[in-house]
Amino acid sequence: MALTAVGIAVLGGVTWDRHVLHDRGREETAMVAQRTMVEDGASLSPSLRLRTEAGRDLPGPVTLDLAVGARLTVTVDPDGPAWAPGGRPDRPLWQAAGTGALLLLQTALLLRISVRRSRT
């Protein structure tokens, strides 16, 4: 039960961000402002901080291997924190279907548990 709730929260968040970026996302050019190496188990992997040409710092590290000063296209939500590398994403149909399937599974599990408890 708890795992389906976590799955709904994670997949729902991804679906919402992709939906927002699809509907009102704006493509911008970002530059790698900082590059650090982080330990990932037994190896080191790059972690980047990005800044758009408009001066907006994008939240969260990015695990691409680019040099400081490199430019890449990102899609940002002008009214919120959502952003993604690359151009505007397609409509998130599969993510929405997955979220709906998890909601249906959780509803069925809750119904089964409540029916089982009412009989005892």
C-alpha positions as CSV (number, residue, x, y, z in Angstrom):
1,M,0.0,0.0,0.0
2,A,2.8,2.4,1.0
3,L,4.7,1.6,-2.2
4,T,1.8,2.5,-4.4
5,A,1.4,5.8,-2.6
6,V,5.1,6.6,-3.1
7,G,4.7,5.5,-6.8
8,I,1.7,7.8,-7.2
9,A,3.6,10.7,-5.7
10,V,6.7,10.3,-7.8
11,L,5.0,9.5,-11.1
12,G,2.4,12.2,-10.5
13,G,5.1,14.8,-9.9
14,V,7.0,13.8,-13.1
15,T,3.7,13.9,-15.0
16,W,2.8,17.3,-13.7
17,D,6.2,18.8,-14.5
18,R,6.1,17.4,-18.1
19,H,2.5,18.7,-18.5
20,V,3.5,22.2,-17.4
21,L,6.5,22.2,-19.6
22,H,4.5,20.9,-22.6
23,D,1.8,23.5,-22.1
24,R,3.6,26.7,-21.2
25,G,7.3,25.8,-21.3
26,R,9.7,28.2,-23.0
27,E,12.9,27.1,-24.7
28,E,16.0,28.9,-23.5
29,T,19.8,28.6,-23.8
30,A,21.5,27.7,-20.5
31,M,25.2,27.8,-19.7
32,V,27.2,25.5,-17.4
33,A,28.1,27.8,-14.5
34,Q,29.8,25.3,-12.3
35,R,31.1,21.7,-12.7
36,T,32.0,19.5,-9.8
37,M,32.7,15.8,-9.4
38,V,30.7,13.8,-7.0
39,E,31.4,10.3,-5.7
40,D,28.8,7.9,-7.0
41,G,29.5,4.6,-5.4
42,A,33.0,3.5,-6.6
43,S,33.4,6.2,-9.3
44,L,33.2,9.9,-9.8
45,S,30.6,11.5,-12.0
46,P,30.1,15.1,-13.0
47,S,27.5,17.4,-11.4
48,L,26.6,20.7,-13.2
49,R,24.9,23.9,-12.1
50,L,23.1,25.7,-15.0
51,R,22.2,29.4,-15.5
52,T,20.0,30.6,-18.3
53,E,21.0,33.6,-20.5
54,A,18.3,35.6,-18.7
55,G,20.3,35.0,-15.4
56,R,18.0,32.4,-13.8
57,D,19.8,29.7,-11.8
58,L,18.2,26.3,-12.5
59,P,17.6,24.2,-9.4
60,G,19.2,20.9,-8.8
61,P,22.4,19.4,-10.1
62,V,22.5,17.9,-13.7
63,T,24.4,14.8,-14.4
64,L,25.6,15.6,-17.9
65,D,29.3,15.6,-18.8
66,L,29.8,19.2,-20.1
67,A,32.6,21.7,-19.6
68,V,32.1,25.0,-17.8
69,G,30.8,27.6,-20.3
70,A,29.2,25.0,-22.5
71,R,25.7,25.9,-23.8
72,L,22.6,23.7,-24.1
73,T,18.9,24.1,-24.8
74,V,16.6,23.8,-21.8
75,T,12.8,24.2,-21.4
76,V,11.7,26.2,-18.4
77,D,8.4,27.1,-16.8
78,P,8.3,30.9,-16.8
79,D,6.0,30.9,-13.8
80,G,7.5,28.1,-11.7
81,P,10.5,25.9,-10.9
82,A,10.0,23.2,-13.4
83,W,12.6,22.8,-16.1
84,A,14.2,20.0,-18.3
85,P,17.1,19.7,-20.6
86,G,16.2,19.8,-24.3
87,G,13.3,21.1,-26.2
88,R,9.6,21.2,-25.1
89,P,8.5,17.7,-24.2
90,D,5.6,15.9,-25.8
91,R,2.3,15.6,-23.9
92,P,2.9,13.1,-21.0
93,L,0.4,10.5,-22.0
94,W,2.3,7.4,-20.7
95,Q,3.2,9.1,-17.4
96,A,-0.5,10.1,-16.9
97,A,-1.7,6.6,-17.7
98,G,0.9,5.1,-15.2
99,T,-0.3,7.5,-12.5
100,G,-3.9,6.6,-13.2
101,A,-3.1,2.8,-13.1
102,L,-1.4,3.2,-9.7
103,L,-4.4,5.2,-8.4
104,L,-6.7,2.5,-9.6
105,L,-4.5,-0.2,-8.0
106,Q,-4.5,1.7,-4.7
107,T,-8.2,2.2,-4.7
108,A,-8.8,-1.5,-5.3
109,L,-6.4,-2.4,-2.5
110,L,-8.1,0.0,-0.1
111,L,-11.6,-1.4,-1.1
112,R,-10.4,-4.9,-0.5
113,I,-8.9,-4.1,2.9
114,S,-12.1,-2.2,4.0
115,V,-14.4,-5.0,2.8
116,R,-12.3,-7.6,4.5
117,R,-12.3,-5.7,7.8
118,S,-16.1,-5.1,7.7
119,R,-16.8,-8.8,7.5
120,T,-14.8,-9.6,10.7
